Amino acid sequence: MRKKIVSVIGGHSCSREVEQIAHNLGKNLAKVVDILVCGGLSGTMKAVCKGFKVGDGLTIGIIPSYNKNDANPFVDIVIPTGLGLARNVLVVKSADVAVALPGEAGTLSEIAYCIQFGIPVISLNSWDIKGVIKVKTVEEAIKKVRELLT
């Protein structure tokens, strides 16, 4: 049986509040899925990886540059693509389900890829657009991830 993979998408910079939400999300996702994939950089990505590591989860960062050192320190496996923002499609296509946290155009592009490819995407206080599953709390997000993976 294949490992269950979640992608978490969100901004490369975030508020303290979103950072705490991302950390809590990562910690709780580690109880539900086997692997976390993200863009591997700072902000939301760093916080969710840090939280996922608390739960002894395996993290993968698909980074936009060729330099592995650009990844945050909580990424176990760094995939340096050299693709810039085009790597966003790889971040979401790696997943069985995605969770979107607040972010800007890059996050929106990842949500659009999820919708286009039929990958369920949960919006945790992120973009409110047709095709996303809206939730307001980490607990609701975790419940939805569980439902979607069973």
N, CA, C and O atoms as a GROMACS GRO file, in nm:
protein
  600
    1MET      N    1   0.084  -0.118   0.000
    1MET     CA    2   0.000   0.000   0.000
    1MET      C    3   0.089   0.125   0.000
    1MET      O    4   0.189   0.132   0.072
    2ARG      N    5   0.052   0.222  -0.080
    2ARG     CA    6   0.130   0.346  -0.088
    2ARG      C    7   0.114   0.431   0.037
    2ARG      O    8   0.013   0.425   0.107
    3LYS      N    9   0.216   0.508   0.062
    3LYS     CA   10   0.214   0.603   0.173
    3LYS      C   11   0.113   0.713   0.144
    3LYS      O   12   0.094   0.752   0.029
    4LYS      N   13   0.049   0.764   0.248
    4LYS     CA   14  -0.044   0.876   0.235
    4LYS      C   15   0.035   1.006   0.239
    4LYS      O   16   0.114   1.030   0.330
    5ILE      N   17   0.011   1.090   0.138
    5ILE     CA   18   0.089   1.214   0.124
    5ILE      C   19  -0.004   1.334   0.123
    5ILE      O   20  -0.104   1.336   0.051
    6VAL      N   21   0.031   1.433   0.202
    6VAL     CA   22  -0.040   1.561   0.203
    6VAL      C   23   0.056   1.670   0.158
    6VAL      O   24   0.173   1.672   0.195
    7SER      N   25   0.004   1.761   0.078
    7SER     CA   26   0.079   1.883   0.046
    7SER      C   27   0.018   1.996   0.126
    7SER      O   28  -0.104   2.009   0.134
    8VAL      N   29   0.104   2.076   0.185
    8VAL     CA   30   0.057   2.197   0.252
    8VAL      C   31   0.114   2.313   0.174
    8VAL      O   32   0.235   2.322   0.151
    9ILE      N   33   0.025   2.404   0.135
    9ILE     CA   34   0.065   2.518   0.055
    9ILE      C   35   0.030   2.646   0.129
    9ILE      O   36  -0.068   2.652   0.203
   10GLY      N   37   0.112   2.747   0.109
   10GLY     CA   38   0.090   2.875   0.176
   10GLY      C   39   0.206   2.968   0.150
   10GLY      O   40   0.299   2.934   0.078
   11GLY      N   41   0.199   3.084   0.208
   11GLY     CA   42   0.296   3.190   0.181
   11GLY      C   43   0.436   3.165   0.230
   11GLY      O   44   0.458   3.097   0.330
   12HIS      N   45   0.533   3.223   0.157
   12HIS     CA   46   0.674   3.213   0.199
   12HIS      C   47   0.703   3.309   0.314
   12HIS      O   48   0.808   3.302   0.377
   13SER      N   49   0.610   3.400   0.339
   13SER     CA   50   0.614   3.482   0.461
   13SER      C   51   0.474   3.479   0.519
   13SER      O   52   0.376   3.472   0.446
   14CYS      N   53   0.466   3.484   0.650
   14CYS     CA   54   0.335   3.476   0.714
   14CYS      C   55   0.338   3.546   0.850
   14CYS      O   56   0.445   3.572   0.906
   15SER      N   57   0.220   3.574   0.900
   15SER     CA   58   0.209   3.637   1.032
   15SER      C   59   0.242   3.534   1.140
   15SER      O   60   0.250   3.415   1.114
   16ARG      N   61   0.262   3.583   1.259
   16ARG     CA   62   0.288   3.496   1.374
   16ARG      C   63   0.172   3.400   1.396
   16ARG      O   64   0.191   3.283   1.430
   17GLU      N   65   0.050   3.451   1.376
   17GLU     CA   66  -0.070   3.370   1.394
   17GLU      C   67  -0.074   3.254   1.292
   17GLU      O   68  -0.101   3.140   1.329
   18VAL      N   69  -0.048   3.284   1.166
   18VAL     CA   70  -0.049   3.180   1.063
   18VAL      C   71   0.066   3.082   1.088
   18VAL      O   72   0.050   2.962   1.065
   19GLU      N   73   0.179   3.132   1.133
   19GLU     CA   74   0.292   3.044   1.166
   19GLU      C   75   0.251   2.942   1.273
   19GLU      O   76   0.285   2.824   1.262
   20GLN      N   77   0.180   2.987   1.375
   20GLN     CA   78   0.136   2.897   1.482
   20GLN      C   79   0.033   2.797   1.431
   20GLN      O   80   0.036   2.679   1.468
   21ILE      N   81  -0.057   2.844   1.346
   21ILE     CA   82  -0.157   2.754   1.286
   21ILE      C   83  -0.087   2.648   1.202
   21ILE      O   84  -0.120   2.529   1.210
   22ALA      N   85   0.011   2.689   1.120
   22ALA     CA   86   0.084   2.596   1.034
   22ALA      C   87   0.159   2.492   1.118
   22ALA      O   88   0.159   2.374   1.084
   23HIS      N   89   0.221   2.536   1.226
   23HIS     CA   90   0.294   2.443   1.314
   23HIS      C   91   0.198   2.341   1.374
   23HIS      O   92   0.226   2.222   1.376
   24ASN      N   93   0.085   2.388   1.423
   24ASN     CA   94  -0.016   2.301   1.483
   24ASN      C   95  -0.073   2.205   1.378
   24ASN      O   96  -0.095   2.088   1.407
   25LEU      N   97  -0.096   2.255   1.259
   25LEU     CA   98  -0.145   2.171   1.150
   25LEU      C   99  -0.044   2.059   1.121
   25LEU      O  100  -0.082   1.942   1.111
   26GLY      N  101   0.083   2.094   1.108
   26GLY     CA  102   0.186   1.994   1.082
   26GLY      C  103   0.192   1.888   1.189
   26GLY      O  104   0.201   1.769   1.159
   27LYS      N  105   0.187   1.930   1.314
   27LYS     CA  106   0.192   1.837   1.426
   27LYS      C  107   0.076   1.738   1.421
   27LYS      O  108   0.095   1.619   1.446
   28ASN      N  109  -0.041   1.786   1.388
   28ASN     CA  110  -0.159   1.700   1.381
   28ASN      C  111  -0.165   1.616   1.254
   28ASN      O  112  -0.214   1.504   1.257
   29LEU      N  113  -0.116   1.669   1.144
   29LEU     CA  114  -0.112   1.591   1.020
   29LEU      C  115  -0.022   1.469   1.034
   29LEU      O  116  -0.047   1.366   0.971
   30ALA      N  117   0.082   1.480   1.116
   30ALA     CA  118   0.176   1.368   1.135
   30ALA      C  119   0.106   1.246   1.194
   30ALA      O  120   0.157   1.134   1.184
   31LYS      N  121  -0.010   1.266   1.255
   31LYS     CA  122  -0.087   1.156   1.313
   31LYS      C  123  -0.177   1.090   1.208
   31LYS      O  124  -0.231   0.982   1.232
   32VAL      N  125  -0.193   1.155   1.092
   32VAL     CA  126  -0.291   1.113   0.993
   32VAL      C  127  -0.229   1.064   0.862
   32VAL      O  128  -0.281   0.973   0.799
   33VAL      N  129  -0.119   1.126   0.822
   33VAL     CA  130  -0.055   1.092   0.695
   33VAL      C  131   0.090   1.051   0.719
   33VAL      O  132   0.146   1.072   0.826
   34ASP      N  133   0.150   0.991   0.616
   34ASP     CA  134   0.287   0.943   0.628
   34ASP      C  135   0.391   1.046   0.589
   34ASP      O  136   0.499   1.052   0.649
   35ILE      N  137   0.359   1.127   0.489
   35ILE     CA  138   0.458   1.218   0.431
   35ILE      C  139   0.394   1.355   0.406
   35ILE      O  140   0.279   1.364   0.363
   36LEU      N  141   0.471   1.459   0.435
   36LEU     CA  142   0.429   1.596   0.406
   36LEU      C  143   0.517   1.650   0.295
   36LEU      O  144   0.640   1.641   0.302
   37VAL      N  145   0.454   1.707   0.192
   37VAL     CA  146   0.526   1.771   0.082
   37VAL      C  147   0.489   1.918   0.084
   37VAL      O  148   0.374   1.955   0.106
   38CYS      N  149   0.589   2.003   0.061
   38CYS     CA  150   0.563   2.146   0.051
   38CYS      C  151   0.671   2.208  -0.038
   38CYS      O  152   0.756   2.138  -0.092
   39GLY      N  153   0.665   2.339  -0.051
   39GLY     CA  154   0.763   2.411  -0.132
   39GLY      C  155   0.899   2.422  -0.066
   39GLY      O  156   0.995   2.467  -0.129
   40GLY      N  157   0.909   2.381   0.061
   40GLY     CA  158   1.038   2.366   0.127
   40GLY      C  159   1.110   2.491   0.173
   40GLY      O  160   1.222   2.481   0.222
   41LEU      N  161   1.049   2.607   0.160
   41LEU     CA  162   1.120   2.730   0.195
   41LEU      C  163   1.079   2.781   0.333
   41LEU      O  164   1.065   2.703   0.426
   42SER      N  165   1.059   2.911   0.345
   42SER     CA  166   1.033   2.976   0.473
   42SER      C  167   0.884   2.993   0.499
   42SER      O  168   0.801   2.938   0.427
   43GLY      N  169   0.850   3.071   0.602
   43GLY     CA  170   0.712   3.106   0.631
   43GLY      C  171   0.627   2.986   0.667
   43GLY      O  172   0.664   2.906   0.753
   44THR      N  173   0.514   2.975   0.600
   44THR     CA  174   0.420   2.864   0.624
   44THR      C  175   0.488   2.730   0.606
   44THR      O  176   0.465   2.637   0.684
   45MET      N  177   0.571   2.718   0.503
   45MET     CA  178   0.636   2.591   0.472
   45MET      C  179   0.728   2.546   0.585
   45MET      O  180   0.729   2.429   0.623
   46LYS      N  181   0.804   2.638   0.639
   46LYS     CA  182   0.895   2.606   0.749
   46LYS      C  183   0.817   2.566   0.874
   46LYS      O  184   0.851   2.469   0.941
   47ALA      N  185   0.712   2.643   0.905
   47ALA     CA  186   0.634   2.616   1.025
   47ALA      C  187   0.564   2.480   1.019
   47ALA      O  188   0.562   2.407   1.118
   48VAL      N  189   0.506   2.446   0.904
   48VAL     CA  190   0.436   2.319   0.893
   48VAL      C  191   0.534   2.202   0.898
   48VAL      O  192   0.504   2.099   0.958
   49CYS      N  193   0.651   2.218   0.837
   49CYS     CA  194   0.754   2.113   0.844
   49CYS      C  195   0.801   2.094   0.987
   49CYS      O  196   0.817   1.981   1.032
   50LYS      N  197   0.823   2.202   1.056
   50LYS     CA  198   0.867   2.194   1.196
   50LYS      C  199   0.764   2.119   1.280
   50LYS      O  200   0.800   2.034   1.362
   51GLY      N  201   0.637   2.150   1.260
   51GLY     CA  202   0.531   2.080   1.333
   51GLY      C  203   0.523   1.933   1.296
   51GLY      O  204   0.504   1.848   1.384
   52PHE      N  205   0.537   1.903   1.169
   52PHE     CA  206   0.531   1.764   1.123
   52PHE      C  207   0.646   1.683   1.182
   52PHE      O  208   0.628   1.565   1.213
   53LYS      N  209   0.762   1.744   1.196
   53LYS     CA  210   0.878   1.677   1.255
   53LYS      C  211   0.855   1.645   1.402
   53LYS      O  212   0.909   1.546   1.452
   54VAL      N  213   0.778   1.727   1.474
   54VAL     CA  214   0.744   1.699   1.613
   54VAL      C  215   0.677   1.562   1.623
   54VAL      O  216   0.698   1.488   1.719
   55GLY      N  217   0.596   1.531   1.523
   55GLY     CA  218   0.528   1.401   1.519
   55GLY      C  219   0.609   1.293   1.450
   55GLY      O  220   0.554   1.190   1.412
   56ASP      N  221   0.739   1.316   1.431
   56ASP     CA  222   0.828   1.220   1.366
   56ASP      C  223   0.790   1.188   1.222
   56ASP      O  224   0.816   1.078   1.174
   57GLY      N  225   0.728   1.284   1.154
   57GLY     CA  226   0.690   1.263   1.015
   57GLY      C  227   0.804   1.292   0.919
   57GLY      O  228   0.902   1.358   0.955
   58LEU      N  229   0.791   1.241   0.798
   58LEU     CA  230   0.890   1.262   0.692
   58LEU      C  231   0.845   1.380   0.606
   58LEU      O  232   0.732   1.383   0.558
   59THR      N  233   0.935   1.476   0.586
   59THR     CA  234   0.903   1.596   0.508
   59THR      C  235   0.984   1.599   0.379
   59THR      O  236   1.102   1.562   0.375
   60ILE      N  237   0.917   1.645   0.273
   60ILE     CA  238   0.982   1.663   0.144
   60ILE      C  239   0.960   1.807   0.101
   60ILE      O  240   0.848   1.858   0.104
   61GLY      N  241   1.067   1.872   0.060
   61GLY     CA  242   1.059   2.009   0.010
   61GLY      C  243   1.096   2.012  -0.137
   61GLY      O  244   1.209   1.977  -0.174
   62ILE      N  245   1.003   2.053  -0.221
   62ILE     CA  246   1.029   2.067  -0.364
   62ILE      C  247   1.058   2.215  -0.388
   62ILE      O  248   0.967   2.296  -0.401
   63ILE      N  249   1.186   2.247  -0.393
   63ILE     CA  250   1.226   2.388  -0.394
   63ILE      C  251   1.245   2.442  -0.535
   63ILE      O  252   1.272   2.366  -0.628
   64PRO      N  253   1.231   2.575  -0.550
   64PRO     CA  254   1.238   2.635  -0.684
   64PRO      C  255   1.379   2.647  -0.740
   64PRO      O  256   1.395   2.663  -0.862
   65SER      N  257   1.480   2.640  -0.657
   65SER     CA  258   1.618   2.661  -0.702
   65SER      C  259   1.691   2.527  -0.718
   65SER      O  260   1.634   2.420  -0.695
   66TYR      N  261   1.817   2.536  -0.760
   66TYR     CA  262   1.904   2.419  -0.768
   66TYR      C  263   1.983   2.397  -0.639
   66TYR      O  264   2.051   2.295  -0.625
   67ASN      N  265   1.976   2.491  -0.546
   67ASN     CA  266   2.058   2.488  -0.426
   67ASN      C  267   1.984   2.423  -0.309
   67ASN      O  268   1.890   2.482  -0.255
   68LYS      N  269   2.025   2.303  -0.270
   68LYS     CA  270   1.961   2.233  -0.160
   68LYS      C  271   1.963   2.313  -0.030
   68LYS      O  272   1.875   2.298   0.055
   69ASN      N  273   2.063   2.399  -0.014
   69ASN     CA  274   2.074   2.478   0.108
   69ASN      C  275   1.965   2.584   0.121
   69ASN      O  276   1.951   2.645   0.227
   70ASP      N  277   1.887   2.606   0.016
   70ASP     CA  278   1.776   2.701   0.023
   70ASP      C  279   1.658   2.645   0.103
   70ASP      O  280   1.572   2.721   0.147
   71ALA      N  281   1.654   2.514   0.121
   71ALA     CA  282   1.544   2.451   0.194
   71ALA      C  283   1.553   2.485   0.343
   71ALA      O  284   1.661   2.508   0.397
   72ASN      N  285   1.437   2.487   0.406
   72ASN     CA  286   1.436   2.512   0.551
   72ASN      C  287   1.494   2.390   0.624
   72ASN      O  288   1.495   2.280   0.569
   73PRO      N  289   1.541   2.410   0.747
   73PRO     CA  290   1.610   2.302   0.819
   73PRO      C  291   1.522   2.184   0.860
   73PRO      O  292   1.573   2.084   0.909
   74PHE      N  293   1.391   2.195   0.841
   74PHE     CA  294   1.300   2.087   0.881
   74PHE      C  295   1.257   1.999   0.763
   74PHE      O  296   1.167   1.916   0.776
   75VAL      N  297   1.323   2.017   0.649
   75VAL     CA  298   1.297   1.934   0.532
   75VAL      C  299   1.394   1.816   0.534
   75VAL      O  300   1.516   1.835   0.538
   76ASP      N  301   1.340   1.695   0.531
   76ASP     CA  302   1.422   1.575   0.530
   76ASP      C  303   1.478   1.546   0.391
   76ASP      O  304   1.597   1.517   0.376
   77ILE      N  305   1.393   1.554   0.292
   77ILE     CA  306   1.433   1.526   0.154
   77ILE      C  307   1.412   1.652   0.073
   77ILE      O  308   1.300   1.702   0.060
   78VAL      N  309   1.521   1.704   0.017
   78VAL     CA  310   1.515   1.826  -0.064
   78VAL      C  311   1.521   1.785  -0.210
   78VAL      O  312   1.610   1.712  -0.253
   79ILE      N  313   1.425   1.835  -0.287
   79ILE     CA  314   1.425   1.813  -0.431
   79ILE      C  315   1.447   1.949  -0.497
   79ILE      O  316   1.353   2.027  -0.511
   80PRO      N  317   1.572   1.976  -0.538
   80PRO     CA  318   1.603   2.105  -0.601
   80PRO      C  319   1.569   2.101  -0.750
   80PRO      O  320   1.632   2.029  -0.827
   81THR      N  321   1.468   2.178  -0.790
   81THR     CA  322   1.417   2.165  -0.927
   81THR      C  323   1.478   2.263  -1.026
   81THR      O  324   1.491   2.231  -1.144
   82GLY      N  325   1.516   2.382  -0.980
   82GLY     CA  326   1.560   2.485  -1.073
   82GLY      C  327   1.447   2.537  -1.160
   82GLY      O  328   1.471   2.603  -1.261
   83LEU      N  329   1.324   2.507  -1.123
   83LEU     CA  330   1.208   2.541  -1.204
   83LEU      C  331   1.139   2.671  -1.164
   83LEU      O  332   1.043   2.713  -1.228
   84GLY      N  333   1.186   2.735  -1.058
   84GLY     CA  334   1.116   2.853  -1.010
   84GLY      C  335   0.975   2.817  -0.968
   84GLY      O  336   0.951   2.710  -0.912
   85LEU      N  337   0.880   2.906  -0.997
   85LEU     CA  338   0.741   2.884  -0.957
   85LEU      C  339   0.676   2.766  -1.029
   85LEU      O  340   0.574   2.715  -0.984
   86ALA      N  341   0.734   2.723  -1.140
   86ALA     CA  342   0.678   2.608  -1.212
   86ALA      C  343   0.682   2.482  -1.126
   86ALA      O  344   0.613   2.385  -1.156
   87ARG      N  345   0.763   2.482  -1.021
   87ARG     CA  346   0.768   2.367  -0.932
   87ARG      C  347   0.638   2.348  -0.856
   87ARG      O  348   0.615   2.242  -0.798
   88ASN      N  349   0.551   2.450  -0.855
   88ASN     CA  350   0.424   2.441  -0.781
   88ASN      C  351   0.338   2.323  -0.827
   88ASN      O  352   0.270   2.261  -0.746
   89VAL      N  353   0.343   2.293  -0.955
   89VAL     CA  354   0.265   2.180  -1.004
   89VAL      C  355   0.315   2.049  -0.942
   89VAL      O  356   0.235   1.960  -0.914
   90LEU      N  357   0.444   2.037  -0.921
   90LEU     CA  358   0.501   1.916  -0.859
   90LEU      C  359   0.461   1.905  -0.713
   90LEU      O  360   0.437   1.795  -0.663
   91VAL      N  361   0.455   2.018  -0.644
   91VAL     CA  362   0.417   2.019  -0.502
   91VAL      C  363   0.277   1.960  -0.486
   91VAL      O  364   0.254   1.878  -0.396
   92VAL      N  365   0.183   2.000  -0.571
   92VAL     CA  366   0.047   1.949  -0.554
   92VAL      C  367   0.027   1.812  -0.618
   92VAL      O  368  -0.049   1.730  -0.564
   93LYS      N  369   0.091   1.784  -0.729
   93LYS     CA  370   0.074   1.654  -0.794
   93LYS      C  371   0.132   1.539  -0.712
   93LYS      O  372   0.099   1.423  -0.735
   94SER      N  373   0.217   1.570  -0.617
   94SER     CA  374   0.274   1.469  -0.529
   94SER      C  375   0.174   1.420  -0.425
   94SER      O  376   0.194   1.316  -0.363
   95ALA      N  377   0.067   1.495  -0.406
   95ALA     CA  378  -0.021   1.473  -0.292
   95ALA      C  379  -0.147   1.394  -0.325
   95ALA      O  380  -0.194   1.390  -0.439
   96ASP      N  381  -0.200   1.332  -0.220
   96ASP     CA  382  -0.332   1.270  -0.225
   96ASP      C  383  -0.438   1.375  -0.189
   96ASP      O  384  -0.552   1.368  -0.236
   97VAL      N  385  -0.400   1.470  -0.108
   97VAL     CA  386  -0.486   1.579  -0.064
   97VAL      C  387  -0.396   1.697  -0.029
   97VAL      O  388  -0.281   1.678   0.011
   98ALA      N  389  -0.448   1.819  -0.045
   98ALA     CA  390  -0.370   1.938  -0.013
   98ALA      C  391  -0.446   2.024   0.088
   98ALA      O  392  -0.569   2.026   0.090
   99VAL      N  393  -0.369   2.094   0.169
   99VAL     CA  394  -0.426   2.192   0.262
   99VAL      C  395  -0.362   2.326   0.231
   99VAL      O  396  -0.240   2.339   0.230
  100ALA      N  397  -0.447   2.426   0.206
  100ALA     CA  398  -0.399   2.560   0.174
  100ALA      C  399  -0.414   2.651   0.295
  100ALA      O  400  -0.522   2.661   0.354
  101LEU      N  401  -0.306   2.716   0.329
  101LEU     CA  402  -0.305   2.819   0.432
  101LEU      C  403  -0.295   2.954   0.362
  101LEU      O  404  -0.273   2.958   0.241
  102PRO      N  405  -0.310   3.064   0.434
  102PRO     CA  406  -0.303   3.195   0.368
  102PRO      C  407  -0.174   3.213   0.290
  102PRO      O  408  -0.065   3.176   0.334
  103GLY      N  409  -0.190   3.270   0.173
  103GLY     CA  410  -0.077   3.298   0.085
  103GLY      C  411  -0.122   3.390  -0.027
  103GLY      O  412  -0.236   3.437  -0.029
  104GLU      N  413  -0.033   3.413  -0.118
  104GLU     CA  414  -0.063   3.506  -0.227
  104GLU      C  415  -0.078   3.432  -0.359
  104GLU      O  416  -0.138   3.324  -0.363
  105ALA      N  417  -0.024   3.487  -0.466
  105ALA     CA  418  -0.046   3.432  -0.600
  105ALA      C  419   0.010   3.291  -0.616
  105ALA      O  420  -0.051   3.208  -0.684
  106GLY      N  421   0.124   3.261  -0.553
  106GLY     CA  422   0.179   3.126  -0.563
  106GLY      C  423   0.087   3.023  -0.501
  106GLY      O  424   0.069   2.914  -0.557
  107THR      N  425   0.028   3.057  -0.387
  107THR     CA  426  -0.068   2.968  -0.322
  107THR      C  427  -0.191   2.951  -0.411
  107THR      O  428  -0.243   2.841  -0.426
  108LEU      N  429  -0.237   3.061  -0.468
  108LEU     CA  430  -0.352   3.055  -0.557
  108LEU      C  431  -0.324   2.965  -0.677
  108LEU      O  432  -0.411   2.889  -0.720
  109SER      N  433  -0.203   2.972  -0.732
  109SER     CA  434  -0.169   2.886  -0.846
  109SER      C  435  -0.173   2.739  -0.805
  109SER      O  436  -0.217   2.654  -0.882
  110GLU      N  437  -0.126   2.709  -0.685
  110GLU     CA  438  -0.127   2.570  -0.637
  110GLU      C  439  -0.270   2.521  -0.616
  110GLU      O  440  -0.302   2.406  -0.647
  111ILE      N  441  -0.356   2.608  -0.564
  111ILE     CA  442  -0.498   2.573  -0.549
  111ILE      C  443  -0.558   2.544  -0.686
  111ILE      O  444  -0.631   2.447  -0.703
  112ALA      N  445  -0.527   2.630  -0.783
  112ALA     CA  446  -0.579   2.611  -0.919
  112ALA      C  447  -0.532   2.478  -0.977
  112ALA      O  448  -0.611   2.409  -1.042
  113TYR      N  449  -0.407   2.442  -0.955
  113TYR     CA  450  -0.357   2.312  -1.003
  113TYR      C  451  -0.435   2.198  -0.937
  113TYR      O  452  -0.472   2.101  -1.003
  114CYS      N  453  -0.459   2.209  -0.806
  114CYS     CA  454  -0.536   2.105  -0.737
  114CYS      C  455  -0.673   2.087  -0.802
  114CYS      O  456  -0.715   1.975  -0.831
  115ILE      N  457  -0.741   2.198  -0.825
  115ILE     CA  458  -0.874   2.191  -0.885
  115ILE      C  459  -0.865   2.131  -1.024
  115ILE      O  460  -0.944   2.044  -1.060
  116GLN      N  461  -0.769   2.177  -1.103
  116GLN     CA  462  -0.754   2.128  -1.240
  116GLN      C  463  -0.725   1.978  -1.244
  116GLN      O  464  -0.777   1.908  -1.332
  117PHE      N  465  -0.644   1.929  -1.151
  117PHE     CA  466  -0.604   1.788  -1.152
  117PHE      C  467  -0.693   1.699  -1.066
  117PHE      O  468  -0.669   1.579  -1.056
  118GLY      N  469  -0.796   1.757  -1.004
  118GLY     CA  470  -0.888   1.678  -0.923
  118GLY      C  471  -0.830   1.634  -0.789
  118GLY      O  472  -0.873   1.532  -0.734
  119ILE      N  473  -0.734   1.708  -0.738
  119ILE     CA  474  -0.676   1.678  -0.606
  119ILE      C  475  -0.756   1.757  -0.503
  119ILE      O  476  -0.763   1.880  -0.512
  120PRO      N  477  -0.817   1.690  -0.406
  120PRO     CA  478  -0.895   1.763  -0.307
  120PRO      C  479  -0.808   1.866  -0.236
  120PRO      O  480  -0.696   1.837  -0.195
  121VAL      N  481  -0.862   1.987  -0.222
  121VAL     CA  482  -0.787   2.093  -0.154
  121VAL      C  483  -0.875   2.156  -0.047
  121VAL      O  484  -0.988   2.197  -0.072
  122ILE      N  485  -0.819   2.161   0.072
  122ILE     CA  486  -0.887   2.216   0.189
  122ILE      C  487  -0.829   2.355   0.214
  122ILE      O  488  -0.708   2.371   0.227
  123SER      N  489  -0.915   2.454   0.221
  123SER     CA  490  -0.871   2.590   0.247
  123SER      C  491  -0.890   2.623   0.394
  123SER      O  492  -1.003   2.637   0.441
  124LEU      N  493  -0.780   2.635   0.466
  124LEU     CA  494  -0.782   2.671   0.608
  124LEU      C  495  -0.756   2.821   0.617
  124LEU      O  496  -0.642   2.866   0.628
  125ASN      N  497  -0.865   2.896   0.613
  125ASN     CA  498  -0.858   3.043   0.617
  125ASN      C  499  -0.777   3.100   0.501
  125ASN      O  500  -0.713   3.204   0.514
  126SER      N  501  -0.780   3.030   0.389
  126SER     CA  502  -0.708   3.075   0.270
  126SER      C  503  -0.810   3.120   0.166
  126SER      O  504  -0.918   3.167   0.200
  127TRP      N  505  -0.774   3.106   0.040
  127TRP     CA  506  -0.857   3.153  -0.070
  127TRP      C  507  -0.996   3.089  -0.066
  127TRP      O  508  -1.009   2.970  -0.040
  128ASP      N  509  -1.098   3.170  -0.093
  128ASP     CA  510  -1.236   3.125  -0.096
  128ASP      C  511  -1.281   3.125  -0.242
  128ASP      O  512  -1.332   3.224  -0.293
  129ILE      N  513  -1.261   3.012  -0.308
  129ILE     CA  514  -1.300   3.001  -0.447
  129ILE      C  515  -1.372   2.868  -0.469
  129ILE      O  516  -1.358   2.774  -0.392
  130LYS      N  517  -1.448   2.863  -0.576
  130LYS     CA  518  -1.523   2.743  -0.610
  130LYS      C  519  -1.426   2.626  -0.627
  130LYS      O  520  -1.323   2.638  -0.694
  131GLY      N  521  -1.462   2.515  -0.566
  131GLY     CA  522  -1.380   2.395  -0.579
  131GLY      C  523  -1.295   2.362  -0.458
  131GLY      O  524  -1.237   2.254  -0.451
  132VAL      N  525  -1.287   2.455  -0.361
  132VAL     CA  526  -1.211   2.425  -0.239
  132VAL      C  527  -1.306   2.390  -0.126
  132VAL      O  528  -1.422   2.432  -0.124
  133ILE      N  529  -1.256   2.312  -0.032
  133ILE     CA  530  -1.332   2.276   0.088
  133ILE      C  531  -1.288   2.373   0.196
  133ILE      O  532  -1.173   2.372   0.239
  134LYS      N  533  -1.380   2.457   0.240
  134LYS     CA  534  -1.345   2.559   0.339
  134LYS      C  535  -1.357   2.507   0.481
  134LYS      O  536  -1.456   2.442   0.518
  135VAL      N  537  -1.254   2.535   0.562
  135VAL     CA  538  -1.258   2.506   0.705
  135VAL      C  539  -1.201   2.626   0.779
  135VAL      O  540  -1.130   2.709   0.722
  136LYS      N  541  -1.232   2.632   0.909
  136LYS     CA  542  -1.186   2.747   0.988
  136LYS      C  543  -1.084   2.709   1.095
  136LYS      O  544  -1.017   2.796   1.150
  137THR      N  545  -1.072   2.580   1.125
  137THR     CA  546  -0.981   2.537   1.231
  137THR      C  547  -0.893   2.422   1.185
  137THR      O  548  -0.924   2.352   1.088
  138VAL      N  549  -0.783   2.403   1.257
  138VAL     CA  550  -0.694   2.290   1.231
  138VAL      C  551  -0.770   2.159   1.251
  138VAL      O  552  -0.754   2.065   1.173
  139GLU      N  553  -0.851   2.152   1.354
  139GLU     CA  554  -0.926   2.031   1.383
  139GLU      C  555  -1.018   1.995   1.266
  139GLU      O  556  -1.026   1.878   1.229
  140GLU      N  557  -1.087   2.094   1.209
  140GLU     CA  558  -1.173   2.069   1.094
  140GLU      C  559  -1.090   2.021   0.974
  140GLU      O  560  -1.132   1.931   0.901
  141ALA      N  561  -0.974   2.080   0.955
  141ALA     CA  562  -0.887   2.041   0.844
  141ALA      C  563  -0.843   1.896   0.858
  141ALA      O  564  -0.846   1.819   0.762
  142ILE      N  565  -0.802   1.858   0.978
  142ILE     CA  566  -0.758   1.721   1.004
  142ILE      C  567  -0.873   1.623   0.980
  142ILE      O  568  -0.853   1.518   0.920
  143LYS      N  569  -0.991   1.658   1.026
  143LYS     CA  570  -1.109   1.572   1.005
  143LYS      C  571  -1.134   1.553   0.855
  143LYS      O  572  -1.161   1.441   0.811
  144LYS      N  573  -1.125   1.659   0.778
  144LYS     CA  574  -1.147   1.650   0.633
  144LYS      C  575  -1.038   1.566   0.565
  144LYS      O  576  -1.068   1.486   0.476
  145VAL      N  577  -0.914   1.583   0.606
  145VAL     CA  578  -0.804   1.503   0.550
  145VAL      C  579  -0.832   1.355   0.575
  145VAL      O  580  -0.820   1.273   0.484
  146ARG      N  581  -0.870   1.323   0.697
  146ARG     CA  582  -0.902   1.183   0.730
  146ARG      C  583  -1.013   1.128   0.641
  146ARG      O  584  -1.002   1.019   0.586
  147GLU      N  585  -1.122   1.207   0.628
  147GLU     CA  586  -1.235   1.165   0.545
  147GLU      C  587  -1.192   1.141   0.400
  147GLU      O  588  -1.233   1.042   0.338
  148LEU      N  589  -1.111   1.230   0.347
  148LEU     CA  590  -1.070   1.222   0.208
  148LEU      C  591  -0.973   1.108   0.180
  148LEU      O  592  -0.963   1.061   0.066
  149LEU      N  593  -0.903   1.063   0.281
  149LEU     CA  594  -0.805   0.956   0.262
  149LEU      C  595  -0.860   0.817   0.293
  149LEU      O  596  -0.790   0.717   0.275
  150THR      N  597  -0.984   0.810   0.338
  150THR     CA  598  -1.041   0.677   0.369
  150THR      C  599  -1.130   0.629   0.257
  150THR      O  600  -1.187   0.520   0.266
   0.00000   0.00000   0.00000
